[in-house]
Amino acid sequence: MKRTKWTRRRVISHGLLLTLLVAVPLLYAVTPTEAPAGFDNLTNGFEDQPTMDADRASFDQVEQISDGLGPMYNAQACRECHQNPVSGAISQITELRAGSFDGFTFTPHPGGSLIFSRSIDANFQVRAFGTDNNASFRTSLNTAGDGFVEALPDSFFTNTQYNQGQFGGTIITVPVNESPGVNRIGRFGWKNQHASLLSFSADAYLNEMGITSPMQPTENTDSGTDVSFMNAKNGVPAIQDPAIAGHPFGHDVEAFTRFMRSLKVPPRDTGLAGTPDAQAGAYYFHAIGCDICHIQTATSAPTGTSFNGGKFIVPAALGSKNIHPFGDFMLHDVGTGDGIVQNGGQGTINLMRTAPLWGVRTRNRLMHDGENITRNNAILRHTNQAEPVIQNYIYGLSTTQKNQLITFLNSL
């Protein structure tokens, strides 16, 4: 009897153990929480506040020729293109892209499709050629919230694409420059040129300010002509943001990256969002299909997830967070393509990334090129993949309902 009772007790214990092994992961599964929102210069928790403030100072720093500015460049500081209403947010600044298209193949302007707006020497200035028959301006995007976007898993893109059906976006993979040989789903830039904020930072340092780093060590040209002697004659080293101890990708490039990963997501105008008109507009936004591509909610990967070839491990501050970008971060043909090809091949010539609408109330120039100045005109400009939704907007909503939808947009 004792043996029997002991055996029964042991069996029960084993059964309880199995139950606990199944239940414990459920008990400790992380329920996603809301990402912190605000235009307040405060950290989302990725960095402590003093460190974020120091990295913001690097982001805001006005670069001089002695720092390596140029020879060809667009701006003297990151904040020139990302500062409305705080550093890291959006702006109305535009840059120019150009190249030629023969009906089959897009060829970028010599030296690259980016036509730099400035030079450190008046005798050298990049200009579009008469053969550049495809050209477009591009506005700056928010980097606020991009740390959470970087932490989105591949499943967000693949599941969203599947659920969109005939409206499905185009996914491209792009190199992660800090991890040679590693590719990842692109999500940053109007053409999804980058998947990592470190790659994005190094690219922007070179192409917006003309400053080289270990990931982007080659100076830009004047339409293909080497003008690196202009920096050399000013005593500027070949790599202006070099690898140093503890900073293999350059001190400034890493500071920009940390700062962007520390930014909160763009906040709603909660007062306006709570009005009956905005709430009605949110309903119509969904009812006519705008949120097929302007996805309201996405959830970042769990803490500890490894991305970018192991160079980015999702921290607790960014992991398992719900964000509300009102965008899918994929490429679509909505009839506004800029005719420029970058990472995605010739098939992407007329594709653009869905504009995330978070923070759109801080913009008075809309769409990728800033050519629309009213919400209504920006909506009506959509066609092709978006045509069924726009028909719903035109013919399915009354003037009052359209105005309510626009009120909703103005709350974002």
N, C-alpha and C positions, 0 to 999 in steps of 0.2 A: 504493500500500500504506500509506503513511504516513497519507493522508487516511482510508483505510478503517479503519485501526487507531484513528485519533483519533476518528472517528465512532462506532465501536463502544465506545470507552472513554467517550465522551460519553453514549451511550445507557445504558450500564451505570450511569454516574454519575447520570443522570436517574432511572433505576429505583431506585437506592439512595436518592436523595433522596425519591422518592414513598413508599418503604417507611418511611423515617424520619419523614416527615410524618404517616403513619398511626400509627406506633409510638410516637413521642414523647409524644403525649397519654396513651397507655396507660401509658408508663413513669412519667409524672409525675401520673397520676390519683391523687387522694388516697384512700387506704383509710381508712374511718371508724375512729376510735379510741374507747375508752371515755371517757365524760365523768367527770371527777373526782367522787368521792363522799365525803361526810363531814359529820358534825355537829361541826365543829371551829372555826368562825368564820374559816376561811382561804379566801382567794380561789380561784376556779376559773381565774384568769388574765385575766379580763375587765378588772379593775383591778389595780394593784399593791396590796400589803397595806396600806400607810399610807393610801392613798386610800379603800380599802374600809372601813378602821376609822373614818375620818372620816365616811363616808356611813352606816355603821352607827350612829354617834352621833346622826345626824339621825333615823334610823329609830327609835331608842330614846328620843329626847327626849320628855319629858313636857310637853305644851303647856299653857299657862296662858291665862286670859282676855286678858291683855295681848298674847299671841301671835295672838289671833284665834279662840281656842277657842269653838265654838258659833256661834250661840245654841243650836242643837239638835245633839246629837252622841251618839256611842256610846262613845268611848274617848279617852284623852288621849295615846296614843302608838301607833304602828304595832305595836310589840312587844307591846302588851296582847293583841292577837289573833293574833300570830305569834311565839311564843317557847317552843316545847317540842320539843327541849331547848335550842335556841339561837335567837337572833333570826332571823326570816325563816321559821321552821318553822311548825308547826301549833299549835293550842290547842283547848281545850274550850269556848271562848267562843261564845255564840250571839247572833244578832240576830233581830229579829222583822220579818216581812213580812206585810202584810194588804191586803185589798180586798174587793170584792163581786163575786159572779157570779150572773147571772140565768138561767143555763142556756144562754146563748148567748155572752155577752160578759163578760169580766173587766174591772172598772173599779178602778184602784188607789185606795187611801185618798187623800183630798184632800192634795195636796202630794207624793204619791209613796207607793209601797207600803212603803217603809222606815219603821218606827215607831221613832223615835229613843228610846233608853233614858234619855238625860240631857238636861238643860238648864242653862244658866248662871244661870237665874232660876227660883226655886221657883214663881212665879206662872204659868209657862208650861211645859207638859209635854205632849208628843204622846201621845195615847191612841187606841187602836182604838175605832171606833164600833160601835154595835149592828148597823149595816148591813154591817159587815165580816165576811161569812160565810165567807170564805176567809182562813186565816191559817196561818203556819208559821214555826217557828224554823229558822235556818240556822247551821251551825257554820263556823268559819274553816277555810280550806284552807292547805296548804303553799304558800309562795312559793319554797321551796328547789327549785332545778332549773328554775324558770320561764323563765330566760334561754334555756335550750335549747328549751323549749316554744315560746317566741316565735319561735325560729329554725326551727321545723318548716315545711316547704314545703306548699303546698296539696295536692300529690300524696299526702302521707301521709294526709290526710283522705279524699280521693276514692278512693284505692286501698283503704284500709281499709273504707270504706263499701261498695264493690263486693264485696270479699272476704267481707263479713259476710252477704251474701245476705239472707235473711228477717230477720236480726237487725240489718240496716243502721241505723246511727245517722242522726240528722238534723243536717245542716250548715246553719248560718245565717251570714250575713255581717253585720258590724256596722261602724259608722263608726270610722275611725281619727282620733281627735279632733285629733291634732297635724298632720294633713294633711287639711284640709277637702275633702270630695268624694271621698275615698278610702275604700273599704270593703275588709274582709278577713275571712277565715273566723274566727269567734269561737272562743276557747279558754280564756278565764279567767272564773272565777265559776261558780256553780252553774247559771246559765242561759246561760253563754257570752256574757256581756254585753260582753266586751272581747277585742280581738285583739292589743293592744299593751300593754306594761307601763307606758309613759308615760301612756296613757289611763287605765289601771287605777289608777296612782298618784294622778293628779289627782282621779279619781272617789272614791277612798278618802279622800283628804285632806278633800274636801268632805263626804262622806256619813258617814264614821266620826268625824271630828274637827271638822267644821263650818268648815274653813279654805278660803277661796277662793283661786283661782289663775287665770292667764290662760286656761286651758282650761275651768275651771269657775268663772266669776266671780260667779255669783248665789247669794246665801245661801239656805239651806233655810228652810222655813216651819213654823209650828205648825199642822198640818192645813190648809194653804192660807193661813193668816194671816201676813202679813209681820211678822217680829219682828227685822228687821235693826237696828232702833234700839237693841237691847240691846248689840250690838257698837259701834255708833256712839257711844253714851253713854260707853263705856269708851275712846274715842279710838282705836279700831282702824280702820285704813284699809279702804276698800271691798274691795280685793283684798289679802289678807294675805300671800300669797306671790307678789309681783309679778314681772313680767319685768324683769330687770336685764341689764347688759352681759354677754354670754356665756351667759346663762341665759334664753332667750326663754319658757320654760314655767314659770319659777319655780325658785329655787335648791333648795328643799326637795323639790319634786316630782321634779326631775331627780336629786337625791341618792338618793331612794327607788328610783328606776328603776335607777340605776347599781348600787346595793347589791344589788337583787334579781337583776340580770343577772350579778352576781359570785358568787352563791351556788352551792355545789356541789349535786349531786343528793342526795336522801336515801340514806344507805347501808344496805346489808343488815346484819343480825346474822349475820356470817359463821360464827360458832361454831354457832348454831342451824341456819343454812341447810345446813351440812355434815353434819348428823345424818341417819341413815337415815330417820327419820320425816318430816323436812322434805323430803327428796328424794323420798320416796314421795308426799308430799302435793303436790309440784310436778307429778308425773306425773298425779295424779288431777285437779288443777286444769285441766290441759290436756285430759285424757281426757273429762271430762264437759262441756267447752265453756266454762268460765269465761273463758278467754283469747280468746274471740271478741270480747268487748268490753273486757276487761281485758288489752289488748295488752301483751305483755312488752317489746318492743323497738321503738323508733322512732329515726330518724336525722335529725339536723338538716341544714339546707341547707349547701352548701359555703361556705367563706370568700369574702367579697366579694359574696354575694347581697344584693340590695336589697329591703327590705320596708318596709311602713308609709309608702308614698309617698316613699321615699328617706330617711326619717328614721332608719332602722335598717339599717345595713350590717353583715352578719354578720361578726364578727371571728374571727381564728384560734382564740381561746379557746372559741368557741361553735360553730364550723363543723365539719361532718362528724364529729359526735360521736354515738355510740350511747348512748341513755338507756333506762332500764327502768322506765317509769312504771306499768306494769300498769293502763293506762287508754287510752281512745281519744280523749278530749277532745271527744266528740260528745254530743249529746242523745239520750236514750232514754226510752221509757216502760216502766219496770219496776215499775209499780204503786205507786210512792212519790211521785208528783208532788205538788208543794206548792200547786197551784191558783193560782200567781202567773204573770202574763205580764209580760215585760220587753221585750227587743229582738226576739224572734222571731215576734211575732204571736200571735193567739188559738190557733193550732194547737199552740203550745208549752206550754199551760197545765199539762199533766200530764207534761211532759218535764223531765228533770234531766240534768246532765252526769254521765257515768260517773265515779265517784269514783276518782281515781288511787290505787292502793294502796301506792305507795312511801311509806315512813314510817308506814304504818298501825299499826305496833306501838307508836307513841307516842300512840295514841288509845284512850281507854276509853269514849268515847261515839261511836256509829257511825251511819252513814247521814247524809244531808244535814241532818237535824234533831237528830241526837244522841240519838234516842229508843231506840236499841238498845244494850245494854251487853254482849252476848256476840256472838262471831263467828257462832255457829250461828244465833242469832235474826236477825241481820242478813242472813244468807244466805237463810233461810226467808222473809223479808219480800219478797224479789224475786218478781215475777210478770209477767204480760203478755209483753212481748218476751223476758223471761228465763225464762218458764215451762218450756220444754223442758229447759233446763239445770238448773233447780231440781228437776225431776222426776228427772233423772239423779242429782242429789245425794241426794234422798230415798230413791229406790228402787234406785239402782245402786251405792251405796256402803254398806259395812258400817259399824258404829259405829267400829271401829278405823280404817277408811279415812277417815271423816269427821274423826276426831280428827287424823289425819296431815295432811289438807288444812288444818286449822286451825293446826297446828304450822307448816306452810309459811307461812300468812298472818302468823303471829306473828314470822316471820323477816324480813318485808319492812319 
